[in-house]
Amino acid sequence: MKYLLFFYLLCCLFACTHKTYKYIVDYDSEPNRYNYCIPNGFQFYGWSGGHEDERQYWFADSSVFYITKTKELPNINSENIKSIQGFYAKLLLSDSIGLEGVDKNNLYWKHVKLEGFSYGYSNVTSRDLEKFNQIILSVKRKK
């Protein structure tokens, strides 16, 4: 019983500090739904137009998670992606690809392209790297 109560309290704590969001990607005439979990404490910015849209979750230290249906650069990680030799061919020729690195300010970034949409983070300190990798890992297709 004690372990059950501990597990319940742990779930409540996680639920109070994170929220699950939904993202719909339409390709091949079949809408695909993705869920992802973002910690509280962000400023939301988003835009939509035509078949493209982008959602950005900015934190107080200027770190950001984004998810977008915009197929081409530019995006938040444009300069970081361009710094990788052969980036354009990798990005255009792949349905799914992950790119990551450290920018000129020694901050971490990651860009994941997956079947019609992309997501990633930028401006992340080593202290917050695990938090942002958990956001990346939380992106899951809802069946």
PyMOL commands that set and color helices and strands:
alter all, ss='L'
color gray80, all
select helices_A, chain A and resi 2-17+78-82+87-93+126-138
alter helices_A, ss='H'
color red, helices_A
select strands_A, chain A and resi 18-27+30-39+42-49+52-59+64-68+96-102+108-114+117-124+140-142
alter strands_A, ss='S'
color yellow, strands_A
deselect
rebuild
show_as cartoon
